[in-house]
C-alpha cells in the first residue's frame, strides 16, 4: 500500500518528460537554453535571440515557456509521489482544512519574529563571524524571468512542505502513542506548523542570490542551497527510519494494524500536500517577494556585500566585481542586466559547454554600445 504512490509516480514522470519536449526541435531549443545557462548568463539577456530561435524551430511560446521552466525548476520523482493527492483531493482538503486555517497565521507570526524583529539576520551575522566566511551576491540565472510557468515553480517547491508534514506525523505517532486520536492530532499540528513556519520563512528569505565565500576552502556556497542540502537529508533519512520503525511496531504489536497505519500515512501525506499548496499560494506567492526584499535590505545594511559576475569564458571561470549589492538591487534595468537585443544568435552558438562536447567556451564580444568604463 505504501508503494502505490511510487508506482503511480514512475509512469507519470515518463509522461511528463514526453510532454515537456520529446521532439527534435524541442531538444534543440533545450540545448540552446542550456548553452546560455552553462555560460553563466541570464536567459533574459538573450530573450530576443531565443525568440528568434523559437520561431525558427516552429515552437509556440507556451511550449518554450514550459521548456525553460523545466530546465530551471526540474521535477524529480519526489514531486510525482504527490500526484495521488489530486485523486483523493476532496478527502485530503477536508482533513487539511484545520491546518490551513492555522498555517498562515503561524507563518505570519514567525515572519514577524525572524524578519521584522531581525532574528534571522542576527543569526546569520553570528554564523558569519564564527566561520569567517564572506557574504557576497551573485545573480542567479533562474531569478526574475518573465517567461516561466508560475504554477510549475510552485509545484517544484511543494515536496518540502509535504514530506516535512509526513516527518512530523511519524515523530508524534512514535513518541506519543496515545489511544486518544485528537491528542495525537494536536501535537502533530503544533509540531508541523511550527517547523513549516520556520522553514518557509527562512528559505524564502534566503532565496535572494546570497553566497557564502570560503577562501580557505576555495568554495562558493549558495546560502539557499546550503540550507536546503541540510534540511533534505535530515527529513529524507528521518522519513525512512521513522516509517520503518513505526511499521515494525505496528506489525509486532498484538493491537497493531500495519494496513491501517499505511492508510493513515498516505492520508497524512496527501493532506499535508494540500497544506503545502495552500502555503505556497497564500504565503510564497503573495509575501515571498516582500520577505526577500526586506531581508535583502537587512543584508545590505549589515554586511554591505559586493555583487559579482560569475561567467565562463574560453574554459576559464571568471569571477569579478560588478558593483555593490545595493547598486545591483537599485539598478535592475541598468547596464548590469541589460538585455542583449543587439547580439545575434552566433554568440549563443559559441557558448559550448565543456561537459557536452569538450570544446572550450568562446569569449563573448563586447557590444559596441557599451561605454569605455564598462569595457574596462
KEKE-3310 file (N, C-alpha, C; in steps of 0.2 Angstrom, whole numbers, plus 5000, padded with zeros to 4 digits):
npx = (5004:5010:5019:5011:5010:5023:5023:5013:5020:5031:5027:5020:5030:5037:5028:5027:5040:5039:5029:5034:5044:5049:5051:5062:5065:5061:5071:5082:5080:5080:5094:5100:5095:5102:5115:5116:5114:5125:5135:5134:5125:5110:5094:5086:5094:5096:5084:5078:5085:5083:5069:5069:5075:5066:5055:5061:5062:5049:5042:5029:5025:5020:5025:5039:5040:5037:5047:5059:5055:5056:5069:5075:5068:5067:5057:5057:5057:5051:5042:5032:5027:5017:5006:4995:4987:4979:4969:4962:4958:4946:4944:4956:4957:4947:4953:4964:4960:4958:4972:4976:4969:4976:4989:4994:4992:5002:5014:5015:5017:5030:5036:5036:5044:5056:5060:5055:5058:5072:5078:5083:5093:5102:5106:5112:5123:5130:5134:5142:5152:5158:5162:5170:5167:5164:5151:5143:5136:5129:5121:5108:5104:5091:5082:5070:5064:5053:5047:5042:5033:5022:5014:5021:5033:5028:5024:5036:5041:5033:5036:5044:5036:5027:5033:5039:5028:5024:5035:5034:5022:5026:5035:5027:5018:5026:5032:5021:5011:4997:4981:4970:4964:4963:4972:4984:4983:4983:4996:5004:4999:5004:5018:5021:5016:5024:5037:5035:5032:5044:5054:5049:5049:5062:5069:5062:5067:5081:5082:5089:5099:5111:5128:5139:5156:5170:5186:5197:5193:5191:5179:5162:5147:5130:5118:5105:5104:5113:5106:5095:5101:5105:5093:5085:5092:5091:5077:5074:5081:5076:5062:5063:5069:5059:5047:5050:5052:5040:5031:5036:5034:5020:5017:5023:5016:5002:4990:4992:4990:4996:4991:4981:4989:4997:4987:4984:4996:4997:4985:4989:5000:4995:4986:4994:5000:4991:4990:5003:5002:4992:5000:5010:5003:4996:5007:5020:5019:5012:5018:5031:5040:5041:5046:5059:5064:5064:5073:5084:5088:5091:5103:5111:5112:5119:5130:5135:5138:5147:5143:5145:5150:5148:5155:5159:5172:5181:5185:5188:5184:5177:5177:5172:5171:5156:5148:5141:5130:5119:5119:5116:5103:5096:5097:5090:5087:5098:5114:5120:5111:5107:5097:5103:5099:5105:5114:5117:5112:5123:5132:5127:5128:5142:5143:5148:5147:5159:5156:5148:5153:5167:5173:5180:5173:5169:5175:5164:5160:5162:5149:5146:5139:5142:5149:5166:5170:5163:5168:5181)
npy = (4994:5006:5008:5012:5026:5027:5018:5025:5036:5034:5031:5043:5052:5048:5051:5065:5069:5066:5075:5088:5089:5080:5080:5083:5097:5102:5097:5103:5117:5116:5113:5125:5134:5128:5130:5144:5146:5138:5146:5155:5165:5175:5171:5181:5190:5186:5186:5191:5184:5171:5170:5172:5160:5151:5154:5150:5136:5133:5132:5135:5149:5145:5132:5134:5142:5132:5123:5131:5133:5120:5117:5126:5124:5109:5094:5081:5063:5063:5074:5069:5059:5065:5066:5058:5064:5073:5064:5060:5072:5078:5072:5074:5088:5091:5085:5093:5106:5111:5113:5122:5133:5138:5138:5149:5161:5156:5156:5170:5175:5169:5176:5189:5188:5182:5190:5204:5207:5205:5193:5183:5189:5192:5180:5175:5184:5181:5168:5170:5177:5167:5158:5165:5166:5175:5186:5187:5193:5185:5186:5175:5164:5159:5168:5181:5180:5182:5173:5161:5147:5150:5141:5129:5132:5134:5121:5114:5118:5112:5098:5100:5105:5095:5082:5086:5087:5074:5069:5075:5070:5056:5057:5061:5051:5040:5044:5049:5039:5038:5033:5041:5050:5063:5070:5066:5071:5085:5087:5084:5094:5106:5103:5102:5114:5123:5119:5120:5134:5140:5135:5139:5153:5155:5149:5156:5169:5168:5165:5174:5176:5176:5172:5162:5164:5155:5157:5150:5137:5137:5138:5142:5145:5144:5151:5148:5135:5129:5128:5121:5109:5104:5102:5093:5080:5077:5076:5066:5055:5054:5051:5038:5030:5032:5028:5015:5011:5013:5005:4992:4992:4992:4980:4971:4972:4966:4973:4981:4987:4986:4988:4998:5008:5011:5016:5027:5034:5037:5046:5056:5061:5065:5075:5084:5088:5096:5106:5111:5116:5126:5135:5139:5146:5155:5161:5161:5165:5178:5184:5181:5189:5201:5198:5193:5205:5214:5206:5207:5220:5221:5213:5221:5232:5226:5218:5224:5218:5214:5213:5201:5196:5180:5170:5160:5158:5154:5141:5145:5150:5165:5176:5191:5208:5217:5227:5235:5226:5233:5243:5235:5230:5242:5245:5237:5238:5243:5244:5233:5222:5222:5218:5208:5213:5216:5207:5194:5177:5169:5171:5164:5151:5149:5147:5134:5120:5113:5101:5095:5093:5095:5106:5122:5136:5150:5167:5180:5194:5211:5222:5236:5247:5248:5257:5265:5264:5252:5243:5242)
npz = (5000:5004:4993:4983:4978:4973:4962:4954:4952:4944:4930:4928:4928:4917:4907:4909:4905:4891:4887:4890:4881:4868:4855:4841:4838:4850:4859:4853:4855:4869:4871:4867:4877:4888:4884:4886:4900:4904:4902:4912:4910:4910:4905:4901:4896:4883:4877:4865:4855:4859:4856:4842:4839:4843:4835:4823:4825:4825:4837:4848:4859:4872:4874:4873:4885:4894:4893:4897:4910:4915:4914:4923:4935:4938:4939:4950:4954:4967:4967:4959:4967:4974:4967:4968:4977:4971:4966:4978:4982:4988:5000:5006:5006:5016:5027:5028:5030:5044:5047:5038:5041:5052:5048:5040:5049:5059:5051:5048:5061:5063:5053:5057:5069:5064:5053:5054:5067:5066:5069:5061:5053:5063:5067:5056:5055:5067:5063:5052:5058:5066:5057:5048:5035:5020:5015:4999:4984:4970:4955:4950:4937:4937:4942:4942:4929:4915:4908:4913:4920:4932:4940:4939:4945:4958:4961:4961:4973:4982:4988:4999:5010:5011:5013:5025:5033:5034:5040:5053:5058:5059:5069:5080:5080:5084:5096:5105:5105:5109:5113:5112:5099:5095:5103:5098:5085:5089:5095:5083:5074:5081:5081:5067:5060:5067:5063:5049:5047:5052:5043:5030:5031:5033:5021:5011:5013:5012:4999:4990:4981:4988:4993:5002:5003:5005:5007:5012:5010:4997:4991:4985:4991:4989:4999:5000:4994:5003:5015:5011:5007:5019:5026:5018:5018:5031:5033:5024:5028:5040:5037:5031:5042:5053:5047:5044:5057:5064:5056:5059:5073:5073:5066:5075:5087:5096:5096:5085:5068:5053:5040:5043:5048:5037:5028:5035:5035:5021:5020:5028:5021:5009:5013:5020:5008:5002:5011:5010:4997:4999:5007:4999:4989:4997:5005:4999:4986:4988:4998:4997:4989:4996:5008:5004:4999:5011:5019:5011:5011:5024:5024:5016:5024:5035:5031:5019:5005:4991:4973:4962:4945:4938:4927:4912:4902:4887:4893:4905:4922:4927:4939:4945:4952:4950:4955:4970:4980:4984:4974:4963:4967:4966:4953:4943:4930:4924:4916:4921:4919:4906:4893:4879:4866:4854:4851:4840:4836:4834:4844:4855:4849:4851:4864:4871:4881:4891:4896:4888:4874:4875:4869:4871:4879:4869:4870:4874:4863:4865:4866:4855:4860:4873:4886:4888:4901:4905:4897:4903)
capx = (5000:5014:5022:5006:5012:5029:5021:5010:5025:5036:5024:5019:5036:5039:5023:5029:5046:5037:5025:5038:5048:5052:5053:5069:5065:5061:5078:5087:5079:5083:5101:5101:5094:5107:5121:5117:5115:5131:5140:5133:5121:5103:5090:5083:5099:5096:5077:5076:5088:5079:5063:5071:5077:5059:5051:5064:5061:5042:5039:5025:5028:5019:5029:5045:5040:5037:5054:5063:5054:5058:5076:5077:5065:5066:5053:5060:5052:5048:5036:5026:5024:5012:5001:4988:4983:4974:4964:4959:4958:4940:4945:4963:4955:4943:4957:4969:4957:4960:4979:4976:4967:4981:4996:4996:4994:5008:5019:5015:5020:5037:5039:5037:5049:5063:5062:5054:5062:5079:5082:5087:5099:5107:5109:5117:5129:5134:5137:5147:5158:5161:5165:5174:5165:5162:5144:5143:5130:5130:5114:5107:5101:5084:5079:5067:5062:5046:5045:5041:5027:5022:5011:5026:5038:5025:5024:5043:5043:5029:5038:5047:5031:5023:5037:5040:5022:5025:5041:5032:5017:5029:5038:5022:5015:5031:5033:5015:5007:4991:4974:4966:4967:4964:4978:4990:4982:4985:5004:5006:4998:5009:5025:5021:5015:5030:5043:5034:5033:5051:5057:5046:5051:5070:5071:5060:5071:5087:5082:5090:5106:5117:5133:5145:5163:5175:5193:5201:5191:5191:5172:5157:5141:5124:5115:5098:5106:5116:5101:5091:5105:5105:5086:5083:5095:5088:5070:5074:5084:5071:5056:5064:5069:5053:5042:5051:5051:5033:5028:5038:5030:5013:5017:5024:5011:4996:4985:4994:4987:5000:4987:4978:4994:4999:4982:4984:5002:4995:4981:4993:5004:4990:4983:4999:5002:4986:4993:5009:4999:4989:5005:5013:4998:4995:5012:5026:5017:5010:5023:5038:5044:5042:5051:5066:5066:5066:5079:5090:5089:5095:5109:5115:5114:5124:5136:5137:5141:5148:5139:5150:5148:5152:5154:5164:5175:5187:5186:5190:5179:5179:5173:5174:5166:5152:5146:5139:5123:5114:5118:5113:5096:5093:5098:5088:5086:5104:5119:5122:5107:5104:5096:5107:5095:5109:5118:5114:5112:5130:5135:5124:5131:5148:5143:5149:5148:5164:5154:5144:5157:5174:5175:5180:5168:5172:5174:5159:5162:5159:5145:5148:5136:5145:5154:5173:5170:5160:5173:5186)
capy = (5000:5012:5009:5014:5032:5026:5015:5030:5042:5032:5032:5050:5056:5047:5055:5072:5070:5066:5081:5094:5090:5074:5081:5085:5104:5104:5096:5108:5123:5115:5114:5132:5137:5126:5133:5151:5145:5135:5151:5159:5171:5175:5170:5187:5194:5184:5184:5192:5179:5165:5171:5171:5153:5148:5154:5146:5129:5132:5131:5140:5152:5142:5126:5137:5144:5126:5120:5135:5132:5113:5117:5130:5121:5102:5090:5074:5058:5065:5078:5065:5055:5069:5067:5054:5069:5075:5059:5060:5079:5080:5070:5077:5095:5090:5084:5098:5112:5114:5115:5128:5139:5140:5138:5156:5165:5154:5159:5177:5176:5168:5181:5195:5186:5181:5196:5211:5208:5204:5187:5179:5192:5192:5173:5175:5188:5177:5162:5173:5179:5161:5154:5170:5166:5182:5186:5191:5192:5183:5185:5168:5164:5157:5173:5187:5178:5184:5168:5155:5144:5151:5135:5124:5134:5132:5113:5112:5119:5108:5092:5102:5106:5089:5077:5089:5085:5067:5068:5077:5065:5050:5058:5061:5044:5036:5047:5050:5033:5039:5030:5047:5052:5070:5072:5065:5077:5091:5088:5084:5100:5111:5102:5103:5121:5127:5118:5123:5141:5142:5133:5143:5160:5155:5148:5161:5175:5166:5164:5181:5176:5177:5167:5161:5163:5152:5157:5144:5130:5138:5137:5147:5141:5147:5150:5144:5128:5126:5127:5115:5102:5102:5100:5087:5073:5076:5074:5060:5049:5053:5048:5031:5027:5033:5024:5008:5009:5013:5000:4986:4992:4990:4973:4966:4973:4962:4978:4985:4986:4989:4991:5004:5013:5013:5020:5034:5038:5040:5051:5062:5063:5069:5081:5090:5091:5102:5112:5114:5120:5132:5139:5141:5151:5161:5165:5162:5170:5184:5188:5180:5195:5206:5195:5193:5212:5216:5203:5209:5227:5220:5211:5226:5236:5223:5216:5228:5213:5216:5209:5198:5192:5173:5168:5155:5161:5150:5136:5148:5153:5172:5179:5198:5213:5222:5233:5233:5223:5239:5246:5230:5230:5248:5246:5231:5240:5247:5241:5226:5217:5225:5213:5208:5213:5218:5201:5189:5170:5166:5172:5158:5145:5149:5145:5127:5118:5108:5094:5092:5091:5095:5112:5127:5142:5156:5173:5184:5200:5217:5226:5242:5252:5248:5263:5263:5261:5246:5238:5241)
capz = (5000:5004:4987:4977:4975:4969:4955:4950:4950:4938:4923:4927:4926:4910:4903:4909:4901:4884:4886:4890:4874:4866:4848:4839:4839:4857:4861:4850:4859:4876:4871:4866:4883:4892:4882:4889:4907:4906:4902:4917:4908:4911:4899:4899:4892:4876:4875:4858:4851:4860:4852:4835:4838:4844:4829:4818:4826:4825:4844:4851:4865:4878:4874:4875:4892:4898:4892:4901:4917:4917:4915:4929:4940:4936:4943:4951:4956:4973:4965:4956:4973:4977:4962:4970:4981:4967:4966:4984:4985:4992:5007:5008:5008:5022:5033:5029:5032:5051:5047:5033:5045:5057:5045:5038:5055:5062:5047:5049:5067:5063:5049:5062:5074:5061:5048:5057:5073:5064:5072:5056:5051:5068:5067:5050:5057:5072:5060:5048:5062:5068:5051:5044:5028:5017:5011:4993:4980:4963:4952:4948:4930:4937:4946:4938:4922:4914:4903:4916:4922:4939:4943:4939:4950:4965:4962:4962:4980:4987:4992:5006:5015:5011:5017:5032:5037:5035:5045:5059:5060:5061:5075:5085:5081:5088:5103:5109:5105:5113:5110:5110:5092:5094:5106:5093:5080:5092:5095:5076:5071:5084:5078:5060:5059:5069:5058:5042:5048:5052:5036:5024:5031:5032:5014:5007:5014:5009:4991:4987:4977:4993:4993:5007:5000:5009:5004:5015:5007:4990:4990:4984:4994:4989:5006:5000:4993:5009:5020:5008:5007:5026:5028:5014:5020:5038:5033:5020:5032:5046:5035:5030:5048:5056:5043:5045:5064:5065:5053:5063:5079:5071:5064:5081:5092:5095:5094:5079:5062:5048:5035:5045:5048:5030:5026:5039:5032:5014:5021:5030:5015:5004:5017:5020:5001:5001:5016:5006:4991:5002:5010:4993:4986:5002:5008:4995:4980:4990:5003:4996:4986:5001:5013:5001:4999:5017:5021:5007:5014:5031:5022:5013:5030:5040:5028:5013:5001:4984:4968:4957:4939:4938:4920:4910:4895:4885:4898:4912:4926:4929:4945:4946:4955:4945:4959:4976:4980:4984:4967:4959:4969:4964:4946:4939:4922:4922:4911:4923:4917:4900:4888:4873:4860:4848:4850:4836:4839:4833:4851:4858:4846:4853:4871:4871:4887:4890:4899:4882:4868:4876:4866:4876:4878:4866:4874:4871:4860:4869:4861:4853:4863:4880:4887:4889:4908:4906:4894:4907)
cpx = (5004:5018:5017:5008:5018:5027:5017:5015:5029:5033:5022:5025:5038:5034:5025:5035:5044:5033:5029:5042:5052:5054:5060:5070:5065:5068:5083:5086:5081:5090:5103:5101:5100:5114:5122:5118:5122:5136:5139:5129:5114:5099:5087:5087:5099:5088:5075:5079:5085:5072:5064:5072:5070:5055:5054:5063:5053:5039:5035:5027:5026:5023:5037:5046:5040:5044:5059:5062:5056:5065:5078:5074:5063:5062:5056:5055:5048:5042:5030:5023:5018:5006:4994:4984:4978:4968:4959:4958:4952:4942:4951:4961:4952:4948:4962:4966:4959:4967:4980:4974:4972:4988:4998:4997:5000:5014:5020:5018:5028:5040:5041:5043:5056:5065:5061:5058:5070:5082:5086:5093:5104:5110:5114:5123:5133:5137:5143:5153:5161:5165:5170:5173:5163:5155:5145:5137:5132:5123:5114:5103:5093:5080:5076:5066:5055:5043:5044:5034:5026:5019:5016:5031:5035:5025:5031:5044:5039:5031:5041:5042:5027:5027:5039:5034:5022:5030:5038:5027:5020:5032:5033:5019:5019:5031:5027:5012:5001:4985:4969:4968:4968:4970:4984:4989:4985:4993:5007:5005:5003:5016:5026:5021:5021:5036:5041:5035:5040:5055:5055:5049:5059:5072:5068:5065:5078:5088:5083:5097:5112:5121:5138:5151:5168:5182:5197:5199:5190:5184:5167:5150:5135:5120:5109:5099:5109:5111:5097:5095:5106:5098:5084:5086:5092:5081:5070:5076:5079:5065:5058:5065:5063:5048:5043:5050:5044:5029:5030:5034:5023:5012:5018:5019:5005:4990:4986:4991:4991:4996:4983:4983:4996:4993:4982:4990:5000:4990:4984:4997:5000:4987:4988:5001:4997:4988:4999:5007:4996:4995:5009:5009:4997:5001:5018:5025:5016:5015:5030:5043:5046:5047:5058:5068:5068:5072:5085:5092:5093:5102:5114:5117:5119:5131:5139:5141:5142:5145:5144:5146:5152:5150:5160:5166:5181:5189:5189:5184:5181:5174:5176:5169:5163:5150:5144:5132:5118:5113:5115:5105:5093:5093:5096:5088:5093:5108:5121:5118:5103:5103:5100:5103:5099:5114:5114:5115:5119:5134:5133:5127:5138:5149:5143:5151:5154:5162:5150:5149:5164:5177:5175:5175:5172:5171:5169:5163:5159:5155:5147:5145:5137:5150:5161:5174:5168:5165:5179:5184)
cpy = (5006:5013:5011:5021:5032:5023:5020:5035:5040:5033:5039:5054:5055:5051:5062:5074:5071:5072:5087:5095:5084:5075:5084:5093:5106:5103:5101:5115:5122:5115:5121:5136:5135:5129:5140:5150:5142:5140:5156:5165:5170:5174:5176:5191:5192:5182:5185:5186:5172:5165:5170:5163:5149:5148:5150:5139:5128:5129:5136:5143:5148:5136:5129:5139:5137:5123:5124:5134:5125:5113:5120:5127:5114:5098:5083:5069:5059:5070:5074:5060:5058:5069:5063:5059:5072:5071:5059:5067:5081:5078:5073:5085:5095:5089:5089:5105:5115:5116:5121:5134:5142:5141:5145:5161:5163:5157:5166:5179:5175:5173:5187:5194:5186:5187:5203:5212:5206:5198:5183:5182:5192:5185:5172:5178:5184:5171:5165:5175:5173:5158:5158:5169:5173:5181:5190:5189:5191:5182:5178:5168:5162:5163:5179:5185:5179:5178:5161:5153:5145:5145:5130:5125:5132:5125:5111:5113:5115:5102:5094:5102:5099:5084:5080:5087:5078:5065:5070:5072:5058:5051:5057:5054:5039:5038:5046:5043:5033:5036:5035:5050:5059:5073:5071:5070:5083:5092:5088:5091:5106:5110:5104:5110:5125:5126:5121:5131:5143:5141:5137:5150:5160:5154:5153:5167:5174:5165:5171:5182:5178:5171:5167:5160:5161:5152:5152:5138:5131:5136:5143:5143:5145:5146:5146:5137:5125:5124:5121:5109:5100:5099:5094:5080:5072:5073:5067:5054:5048:5049:5040:5027:5027:5028:5017:5006:5009:5007:4993:4986:4990:4983:4968:4967:4969:4967:4982:4983:4989:4992:4998:5010:5015:5017:5027:5038:5041:5046:5057:5065:5068:5075:5086:5092:5097:5108:5115:5119:5127:5137:5142:5147:5157:5164:5166:5166:5177:5188:5186:5185:5200:5204:5195:5201:5215:5213:5205:5216:5226:5217:5216:5231:5233:5221:5220:5224:5216:5211:5207:5195:5186:5170:5163:5157:5157:5145:5139:5151:5160:5174:5186:5203:5217:5228:5231:5230:5228:5242:5241:5229:5236:5249:5240:5232:5243:5242:5234:5221:5219:5219:5214:5208:5213:5212:5196:5182:5166:5166:5166:5152:5144:5147:5138:5125:5112:5101:5091:5089:5092:5102:5117:5132:5148:5162:5177:5191:5206:5221:5233:5248:5252:5254:5260:5261:5254:5241:5237:5236)
cpz = (5000:4998:4981:4974:4971:4962:4951:4948:4944:4931:4922:4925:4919:4905:4903:4905:4893:4883:4886:4884:4872:4858:4847:4840:4846:4860:4859:4854:4866:4876:4871:4873:4888:4891:4886:4896:4909:4906:4907:4916:4910:4905:4896:4895:4884:4874:4868:4854:4852:4856:4845:4834:4839:4838:4823:4818:4826:4831:4846:4858:4872:4879:4876:4883:4897:4898:4897:4908:4919:4918:4921:4935:4938:4941:4944:4953:4962:4972:4963:4961:4976:4973:4964:4975:4977:4966:4972:4987:4989:4999:5010:5010:5015:5028:5034:5031:5039:5051:5043:5037:5050:5054:5043:5044:5058:5058:5047:5056:5067:5058:5053:5066:5070:5056:5052:5063:5072:5067:5067:5054:5056:5069:5062:5052:5062:5068:5056:5052:5065:5063:5048:5037:5026:5014:5005:4989:4973:4960:4949:4941:4931:4940:4941:4931:4921:4910:4907:4919:4929:4943:4944:4944:4957:4966:4963:4969:4985:4991:4999:5011:5016:5015:5024:5036:5039:5040:5052:5062:5062:5068:5081:5086:5085:5095:5107:5110:5110:5109:5109:5104:5092:5098:5102:5088:5083:5092:5088:5073:5074:5081:5071:5058:5061:5065:5051:5042:5048:5045:5031:5025:5030:5024:5010:5007:5011:5002:4988:4984:4982:4993:4999:5003:5006:5006:5006:5012:5000:4987:4989:4986:4994:4996:5005:4999:4999:5014:5017:5008:5015:5028:5024:5016:5027:5037:5029:5024:5038:5044:5034:5037:5052:5053:5044:5053:5066:5062:5057:5069:5078:5070:5070:5086:5091:5094:5088:5073:5056:5042:5037:5045:5041:5027:5029:5036:5025:5015:5023:5025:5011:5007:5018:5013:5000:5005:5012:5000:4994:5004:5004:4990:4991:5005:5002:4989:4982:4994:5002:4994:4992:5006:5010:5001:5005:5020:5017:5009:5020:5029:5020:5019:5034:5037:5022:5008:4994:4979:4963:4951:4939:4931:4918:4903:4893:4890:4904:4915:4928:4934:4946:4948:4949:4949:4966:4976:4980:4978:4962:4960:4966:4957:4942:4932:4920:4917:4914:4921:4911:4895:4882:4867:4853:4847:4846:4839:4838:4840:4855:4856:4849:4860:4872:4878:4887:4892:4893:4877:4869:4873:4871:4874:4874:4870:4870:4868:4864:4864:4860:4857:4871:4880:4888:4896:4909:4903:4899:4913)
residu = (UNK:UNK:UNK:UNK:UNK:UNK:UNK:UNK:UNK:UNK:UNK:UNK:UNK:UNK:UNK:UNK:UNK:UNK:UNK:UNK:UNK:UNK:UNK:UNK:UNK:UNK:UNK:UNK:UNK:UNK:UNK:UNK:UNK:UNK:UNK:UNK:UNK:UNK:UNK:UNK:UNK:UNK:UNK:UNK:UNK:UNK:UNK:UNK:UNK:UNK:UNK:UNK:UNK:UNK:UNK:UNK:UNK:UNK:UNK:UNK:UNK:UNK:UNK:UNK:UNK:UNK:UNK:UNK:UNK:UNK:UNK:UNK:UNK:UNK:UNK:UNK:UNK:UNK:UNK:UNK:UNK:UNK:UNK:UNK:UNK:UNK:UNK:UNK:UNK:UNK:UNK:UNK:UNK:UNK:UNK:UNK:UNK:UNK:UNK:UNK:UNK:UNK:UNK:UNK:UNK:UNK:UNK:UNK:UNK:UNK:UNK:UNK:UNK:UNK:UNK:UNK:UNK:UNK:UNK:UNK:UNK:UNK:UNK:UNK:UNK:UNK:UNK:UNK:UNK:UNK:UNK:UNK:UNK:UNK:UNK:UNK:UNK:UNK:UNK:UNK:UNK:UNK:UNK:UNK:UNK:UNK:UNK:UNK:UNK:UNK:UNK:UNK:UNK:UNK:UNK:UNK:UNK:UNK:UNK:UNK:UNK:UNK:UNK:UNK:UNK:UNK:UNK:UNK:UNK:UNK:UNK:UNK:UNK:UNK:UNK:UNK:UNK:UNK:UNK:UNK:UNK:UNK:UNK:UNK:UNK:UNK:UNK:UNK:UNK:UNK:UNK:UNK:UNK:UNK:UNK:UNK:UNK:UNK:UNK:UNK:UNK:UNK:UNK:UNK:UNK:UNK:UNK:UNK:UNK:UNK:UNK:UNK:UNK:UNK:UNK:UNK:UNK:UNK:UNK:UNK:UNK:UNK:UNK:UNK:UNK:UNK:UNK:UNK:UNK:UNK:UNK:UNK:UNK:UNK:UNK:UNK:UNK:UNK:UNK:UNK:UNK:UNK:UNK:UNK:UNK:UNK:UNK:UNK:UNK:UNK:UNK:UNK:UNK:UNK:UNK:UNK:UNK:UNK:UNK:UNK:UNK:UNK:UNK:UNK:UNK:UNK:UNK:UNK:UNK:UNK:UNK:UNK:UNK:UNK:UNK:UNK:UNK:UNK:UNK:UNK:UNK:UNK:UNK:UNK:UNK:UNK:UNK:UNK:UNK:UNK:UNK:UNK:UNK:UNK:UNK:UNK:UNK:UNK:UNK:UNK:UNK:UNK:UNK:UNK:UNK:UNK:UNK:UNK:UNK:UNK:UNK:UNK:UNK:UNK:UNK:UNK:UNK:UNK:UNK:UNK:UNK:UNK:UNK:UNK:UNK:UNK:UNK:UNK:UNK:UNK:UNK:UNK:UNK:UNK:UNK:UNK:UNK:UNK:UNK:UNK:UNK:UNK:UNK:UNK:UNK:UNK:UNK:UNK:UNK:UNK:UNK:UNK:UNK:UNK:UNK:UNK:UNK:UNK:UNK:UNK:UNK:UNK:UNK:UNK:UNK:UNK:UNK:UNK:UNK:UNK:UNK:UNK:UNK:UNK:UNK:UNK)
# end
